[in-house]
């Protein structure tokens, strides 16, 4: 009997899951409230059912003989998937509620980091009613953010007491949970990904974040594997991060942390994710390392039990190849009236170009949101820059007024400097 996979949502990464499932001979269904999407077009069947409609999805899954469930880079859809899988008795790697809470709640995560000695920024813990008494005693600058939101939602940077009060109100307006006030770090941000089996974690890849010069620092247009400061991370932080995962109860699947290398030259953990990361660099990274993360996660959904022997070797040397994720952030809100050049990029996966763009021509996009992302592989930094230039030259996205809608990242020299610095650091 043919296996049937249900994917919740048309998020980043779902198109990759559909293609990998087809390689495995599975029948694939995608469900959400989008009339159509690249993932739905690639799938064998599409359901116009909200991923929040648990009862309907459970009933229809039973009726259709669903044997496995997956998702993309979405905490929201994974949370729904966890509920459905438990009701249907299907495998789900993150079935432990307490473990899932660590990944979803920054306050719980920070508490766990303190317990095992993993480095985090100094924070101030107090109840809402205590703000009046502590605001003037806080050392600025600080960051204020809800503990249960992602994507910079409700986050503010504060340099004084008045800004703190306003930032606290903003964070509280979108969350009933704990509000975090912590020392503001200043430096480069990195994403660090691990793969798990039988409770053991192996460092999979280390990537840096880049914004187009002149744009907001948190608009990370390009995230790419890097050797820059990788050796320092391995020597100083890697083992404590693994202790966090073990203490949290992470057993299998993939897990990642966002970290920052502060102006003091040290790394600090920001948050953790127990899912596909929004950067979705996994497909081009498979061309760097040979490890297929999408297949690993799909196997788990199909009931495969990986052992420690199945884990890849831990990353412990400088990269030669490059894997990157190019996020197409919008300059302003508008309708993507013209999207030209996608046809020049589609079908070039063997050449190291991977298109993952849920929004297409006619889509409305918010300011500083993402139209989509382009995965890139290069055998070295020059090859990566060449692929990036090809994308920038080929892809044109304009709004209803004929103005360019997305931010173009073209800091090629910055990428070269970082790449070469990383190589040099491993020679020392």
C-alpha positions as CSV (number, residue, x, y, z in Angstrom):
1,X,0.0,0.0,0.0
2,X,1.3,3.4,-0.9
3,X,2.3,5.7,2.0
4,X,0.3,8.9,2.3
5,X,1.9,12.1,3.6
6,X,-0.1,15.1,4.8
7,X,1.8,18.4,5.0
8,X,0.3,21.2,7.1
9,X,0.7,24.6,5.4
10,X,2.6,26.1,2.5
11,X,5.4,27.5,4.5
12,X,9.1,27.8,3.7
13,X,10.4,24.3,3.3
14,X,7.2,22.5,2.3
15,X,8.1,22.5,-1.4
16,X,11.3,20.6,-0.4
17,X,9.3,18.1,1.7
18,X,6.9,17.4,-1.2
19,X,9.8,16.7,-3.6
20,X,11.6,14.5,-1.1
21,X,8.4,12.5,-0.3
22,X,7.9,11.9,-4.0
23,X,11.4,10.5,-4.3
24,X,10.4,8.1,-1.6
25,X,7.3,7.1,-3.6
26,X,4.8,8.7,-1.3
27,X,1.4,10.2,-2.2
28,X,1.5,13.8,-0.9
29,X,-1.4,16.1,0.2
30,X,-1.0,19.7,1.3
31,X,-3.6,21.4,3.4
32,X,-4.2,25.1,4.3
33,X,-6.4,28.0,3.3
34,X,-4.3,29.0,0.3
35,X,-6.2,28.5,-3.0
36,X,-2.9,27.5,-4.5
37,X,0.8,27.5,-3.8
38,X,3.9,26.0,-5.3
39,X,3.7,23.2,-2.7
40,X,0.1,22.5,-3.6
41,X,0.9,22.5,-7.3
42,X,3.7,20.0,-6.7
43,X,1.6,17.8,-4.5
44,X,-0.7,15.0,-5.6
45,X,-3.7,16.5,-3.8
46,X,-4.6,19.8,-2.1
47,X,-7.1,20.3,0.7
48,X,-8.7,23.7,1.4
49,X,-8.8,23.1,5.1
50,X,-7.3,25.4,7.8
51,X,-4.4,23.9,9.7
52,X,-6.3,25.0,12.9
53,X,-9.3,22.8,12.0
54,X,-8.0,19.9,14.0
55,X,-11.3,17.9,14.1
56,X,-11.8,18.1,10.3
57,X,-8.1,17.2,9.6
58,X,-8.2,14.2,12.0
59,X,-11.4,12.9,10.4
60,X,-10.2,13.4,6.8
61,X,-6.8,11.9,7.6
62,X,-8.5,8.7,8.9
63,X,-10.8,8.6,5.9
64,X,-7.9,9.2,3.4
65,X,-5.5,6.7,5.1
66,X,-2.8,9.2,6.0
67,X,0.3,7.4,7.3
68,X,2.6,10.3,8.1
69,X,2.5,14.1,8.7
70,X,5.0,16.9,8.0
71,X,5.3,20.7,8.0
72,X,7.7,23.5,7.0
73,X,9.4,26.1,9.0
74,X,6.4,27.1,11.2
75,X,6.0,26.7,15.0
76,X,2.3,27.3,14.5
77,X,1.8,24.4,12.1
78,X,4.1,22.1,14.0
79,X,2.0,22.7,17.1
80,X,-1.1,21.7,15.2
81,X,0.7,18.7,13.7
82,X,1.7,17.5,17.2
83,X,-2.0,17.5,18.3
84,X,-3.1,15.6,15.2
85,X,-0.3,13.1,15.3
86,X,-1.1,12.2,18.9
87,X,-4.8,11.7,18.1
88,X,-4.0,9.6,15.1
89,X,-1.1,7.7,16.7
90,X,1.4,8.8,14.0
91,X,5.1,9.4,14.7
92,X,6.2,12.9,15.7
93,X,9.7,13.7,16.8
94,X,8.7,16.5,19.2
95,X,6.0,14.7,21.2
96,X,7.2,15.7,24.6
97,X,5.3,18.7,25.8
98,X,7.9,19.9,28.3
99,X,10.6,19.7,25.6
100,X,8.4,21.6,23.1
101,X,7.8,24.3,25.8
102,X,11.6,25.0,26.0
103,X,11.7,25.5,22.3
104,X,8.7,27.8,22.2
105,X,9.3,29.9,25.3
106,X,12.4,32.1,25.6
107,X,12.1,32.5,29.4
108,X,12.1,28.7,29.9
109,X,15.0,28.4,27.5
110,X,17.0,31.1,29.4
111,X,16.3,29.4,32.7
112,X,17.6,26.1,31.3
113,X,20.7,27.8,29.9
114,X,21.5,29.2,33.4
115,X,21.0,25.7,34.9
116,X,23.6,24.1,32.6
117,X,26.0,27.0,32.3
118,X,25.3,28.0,28.7
119,X,26.1,31.7,28.0
120,X,23.2,34.1,27.8
121,X,22.8,37.9,28.1
122,X,22.2,39.3,31.6
123,X,18.5,39.7,32.1
124,X,16.1,41.4,34.6
125,X,13.2,39.3,35.9
126,X,10.2,41.1,37.5
127,X,6.4,41.1,37.4
128,X,4.4,43.8,35.5
129,X,3.5,45.6,38.7
130,X,7.2,45.9,39.6
131,X,8.1,47.9,36.5
132,X,7.6,51.2,38.2
133,X,10.2,50.3,40.8
134,X,12.9,48.6,38.7
135,X,12.8,50.7,35.4
136,X,15.2,53.4,36.7
137,X,17.6,50.7,38.2
138,X,18.2,48.9,34.9
139,X,21.5,49.4,33.0
140,X,20.8,50.5,29.5
141,X,20.7,49.7,26.6
142,X,18.4,46.7,26.8
143,X,16.2,44.6,24.6
144,X,12.5,44.0,25.4
145,X,10.7,41.1,23.9
146,X,7.8,38.7,24.6
147,X,9.1,35.2,25.5
148,X,6.6,33.4,23.3
149,X,6.9,35.2,19.9
150,X,9.3,34.9,17.0
151,X,10.3,36.9,14.0
152,X,11.1,40.0,16.0
153,X,7.4,40.5,16.8
154,X,7.0,42.8,19.8
155,X,10.8,43.3,20.2
156,X,12.3,46.8,20.9
157,X,15.7,48.3,21.7
158,X,15.7,50.7,24.6
159,X,18.2,53.3,25.7
160,X,16.3,54.9,28.6
161,X,13.5,54.5,31.1
162,X,10.8,56.1,28.8
163,X,11.7,53.8,25.9
164,X,11.6,50.8,28.2
165,X,8.0,51.7,29.4
166,X,6.7,52.0,25.9
167,X,8.5,48.9,24.7
168,X,7.1,46.9,27.7
169,X,3.5,48.1,26.7
170,X,4.1,46.9,23.1
171,X,5.4,43.5,24.2
172,X,2.5,43.1,26.6
173,X,0.0,44.1,23.9
174,X,0.8,40.9,21.9
175,X,1.5,38.5,24.7
176,X,0.1,37.4,28.1
177,X,3.2,35.5,28.9
178,X,6.5,36.6,30.4
179,X,8.3,39.7,29.1
180,X,12.1,39.5,28.8
181,X,14.3,42.5,29.5
182,X,17.9,41.8,28.9
183,X,21.2,43.4,28.1
184,X,21.4,44.5,24.5
185,X,24.1,42.6,22.6
186,X,26.0,44.2,19.7
187,X,27.7,42.1,17.1
188,X,27.2,39.4,14.5
189,X,24.4,36.9,14.7
190,X,24.8,33.2,13.8
191,X,22.5,30.2,13.4
192,X,23.8,26.9,14.6
193,X,22.1,23.7,13.6
194,X,22.3,20.2,15.1
195,X,21.0,16.8,14.2
196,X,19.8,14.3,16.9
197,X,19.4,10.6,17.4
198,X,18.9,8.7,20.7
199,X,19.3,11.9,22.6
200,X,22.8,12.6,21.2
201,X,23.4,15.9,19.3
202,X,25.9,16.5,16.5
203,X,26.9,19.9,15.2
204,X,25.6,20.0,11.6
205,X,26.2,23.5,10.3
206,X,27.2,26.9,11.4
207,X,25.9,30.0,9.5
208,X,26.2,33.7,9.6
209,X,23.6,36.4,8.9
210,X,24.0,39.4,6.6
211,X,21.9,42.4,5.9
212,X,22.3,44.7,2.9
213,X,24.4,47.7,3.9
214,X,22.1,50.6,4.7
215,X,19.2,48.4,5.6
216,X,18.0,47.5,9.1
217,X,20.4,45.1,10.9
218,X,17.6,42.6,11.6
219,X,16.6,42.2,8.0
220,X,18.9,39.3,7.3
221,X,18.8,39.0,3.5
222,X,21.5,36.4,3.3
223,X,22.4,33.5,5.7
224,X,25.3,31.3,4.7
225,X,27.5,28.6,6.1
226,X,30.7,30.1,7.4
227,X,34.0,29.1,9.1
228,X,34.4,32.6,10.6
229,X,34.4,32.2,14.4
230,X,33.4,28.5,14.0
231,X,36.5,27.3,15.7
232,X,35.9,29.6,18.6
233,X,32.3,28.4,18.9
234,X,33.4,24.7,18.9
235,X,36.0,25.4,21.6
236,X,33.9,27.6,23.9
237,X,30.2,27.0,23.4
238,X,29.4,23.8,21.6
239,X,29.4,21.4,24.5
240,X,27.2,23.7,26.7
241,X,24.7,24.0,23.9
242,X,24.5,20.2,23.7
243,X,23.8,20.2,27.5
244,X,20.9,22.5,27.0
245,X,19.4,20.1,24.4
246,X,19.9,17.0,26.7
247,X,18.4,18.8,29.7
248,X,15.5,19.9,27.5
249,X,14.8,16.3,26.5
250,X,15.5,16.6,22.8
251,X,15.8,13.0,21.5
252,X,15.6,13.0,17.7
253,X,15.1,15.3,14.7
254,X,16.9,18.6,14.3
255,X,17.4,21.5,16.7
256,X,19.1,24.9,16.4
257,X,20.1,27.9,18.4
258,X,20.5,31.6,17.4
259,X,23.5,33.1,18.9
260,X,25.3,36.4,18.9
261,X,29.1,37.2,19.2
262,X,29.0,40.3,21.3
263,X,31.4,43.3,21.2
264,X,33.1,41.6,24.1
265,X,34.2,38.8,21.8
266,X,32.1,36.1,23.5
267,X,29.1,34.1,22.2
268,X,25.6,34.4,23.8
269,X,22.6,32.2,23.1
270,X,19.4,34.0,22.1
271,X,16.8,31.3,21.5
272,X,16.3,27.7,20.4
273,X,14.2,26.1,17.8
274,X,13.1,22.4,17.6
275,X,12.1,22.4,14.0
276,X,13.2,23.4,10.5
277,X,14.8,26.8,10.7
278,X,13.2,29.6,8.7
279,X,16.5,30.0,6.8
280,X,15.9,26.6,5.2
281,X,19.5,26.2,4.0
282,X,19.2,22.4,4.2
283,X,18.9,21.6,0.5
284,X,22.0,23.5,-0.6
285,X,23.8,22.3,2.5
286,X,23.3,18.7,1.4
287,X,25.6,19.6,-1.6
288,X,28.2,20.8,0.9
289,X,28.1,17.9,3.3
290,X,26.2,15.1,1.7
291,X,23.7,15.0,4.6
292,X,20.1,15.2,3.6
293,X,18.2,16.9,6.5
294,X,14.8,16.8,4.7
295,X,15.1,13.1,4.2
296,X,16.2,12.6,7.9
297,X,13.0,14.4,9.1
298,X,10.8,12.6,6.6
299,X,12.1,9.3,7.7
300,X,11.2,10.1,11.3
301,X,7.7,11.0,10.2
302,X,7.5,7.6,8.4
303,X,8.4,5.8,11.6
304,X,12.2,5.2,11.1
305,X,14.1,5.1,14.3
306,X,17.6,6.6,13.8
307,X,20.5,5.5,16.0
308,X,23.7,7.3,17.0
309,X,25.5,5.3,14.3
310,X,23.3,7.0,11.7
311,X,24.4,10.5,12.7
312,X,26.8,12.4,10.4
313,X,30.3,13.2,11.7
314,X,30.3,16.4,13.7
315,X,31.5,19.6,11.9
316,X,35.0,20.3,13.1
317,X,36.8,21.8,10.1
318,X,36.6,24.8,7.8
319,X,34.1,24.8,5.0
320,X,35.3,24.7,1.3
321,X,31.8,24.7,-0.2
322,X,29.1,27.3,0.6
323,X,25.4,27.0,1.3
324,X,23.2,30.1,1.6
325,X,19.6,31.2,1.9
326,X,18.7,34.4,0.2
327,X,15.6,36.0,1.8
328,X,13.7,38.4,-0.5
329,X,12.6,41.0,2.0
330,X,10.1,43.7,0.9
331,X,11.0,47.4,1.0
332,X,7.4,48.4,1.6
333,X,3.9,46.9,1.5
334,X,2.3,46.4,-1.8
335,X,1.1,43.9,-4.5
336,X,3.7,42.0,-6.4
337,X,2.4,43.0,-9.8
338,X,5.4,41.8,-11.7
339,X,7.5,38.7,-10.9
340,X,9.9,38.1,-13.7
341,X,12.8,35.6,-13.9
342,X,11.4,32.8,-11.8
343,X,11.4,30.6,-14.9
344,X,15.2,31.2,-15.3
345,X,15.8,29.9,-11.7
346,X,13.4,27.0,-11.6
347,X,14.8,23.6,-12.5
348,X,18.4,24.6,-11.7
349,X,18.7,22.5,-8.5
350,X,21.6,20.4,-9.9
351,X,23.4,23.7,-10.4
352,X,22.8,24.8,-6.8
353,X,19.8,27.1,-7.1
354,X,16.7,26.2,-5.1
355,X,13.5,28.3,-5.4
356,X,11.1,28.4,-2.4
357,X,8.7,31.2,-3.1
358,X,5.1,30.7,-1.7
359,X,4.2,34.3,-2.8
360,X,4.0,34.9,-6.5
361,X,2.6,37.5,-8.9
362,X,-0.6,39.1,-7.5
363,X,0.3,38.4,-3.9
364,X,0.0,41.2,-1.4
365,X,3.0,41.5,0.9
366,X,3.6,43.5,4.1
367,X,6.6,45.8,4.6
368,X,9.7,43.9,5.7
369,X,8.1,40.6,5.0
370,X,9.5,37.9,2.7
371,X,8.3,37.2,-0.8
372,X,10.3,33.9,-0.7
373,X,13.8,32.6,-0.5
374,X,16.4,31.3,-2.9
375,X,18.7,28.5,-1.7
376,X,22.2,28.7,-3.2
377,X,25.2,26.4,-3.3
378,X,28.7,27.2,-4.4
379,X,31.8,25.1,-4.5
380,X,33.6,28.1,-3.0
381,X,32.9,31.7,-2.3
382,X,33.5,32.9,-5.8
383,X,31.0,30.3,-7.1
384,X,28.5,31.4,-4.5
385,X,28.9,35.0,-5.4
386,X,28.4,34.1,-9.1
387,X,25.1,32.3,-8.3
388,X,24.0,35.3,-6.2
389,X,24.8,37.7,-9.0
390,X,22.8,35.4,-11.4
391,X,19.8,35.6,-9.2
392,X,20.0,39.4,-8.8
393,X,20.3,39.8,-12.5
394,X,17.5,37.4,-13.4
395,X,14.8,38.1,-10.8
396,X,12.8,41.3,-11.0
397,X,9.9,41.9,-8.6
398,X,7.9,45.1,-8.9
399,X,4.9,46.5,-7.2
400,X,1.7,48.0,-8.8
401,X,3.5,51.3,-9.4
402,X,6.4,49.7,-11.2
403,X,8.8,50.2,-8.3
404,X,11.2,47.6,-7.1
405,X,9.6,45.7,-4.2
406,X,12.3,43.6,-2.6
407,X,15.7,44.4,-1.1
408,X,18.6,43.2,-3.3
409,X,21.6,41.9,-1.4
410,X,24.8,42.5,-3.3
411,X,27.5,42.8,-0.6
412,X,29.8,40.3,-2.4
413,X,33.0,41.7,-1.0
414,X,31.6,41.3,2.5
415,X,31.0,37.6,1.9
416,X,34.5,37.2,0.5
417,X,36.2,38.8,3.4
418,X,34.2,36.6,5.9
419,X,35.0,33.4,3.9
420,X,38.7,34.1,3.8
421,X,38.9,35.1,7.4
422,X,37.3,31.8,8.4
423,X,39.8,29.8,6.4
424,X,42.6,31.7,8.1
425,X,41.2,31.1,11.6
426,X,41.4,27.4,11.1
427,X,45.0,27.6,10.0
428,X,46.0,29.2,13.4
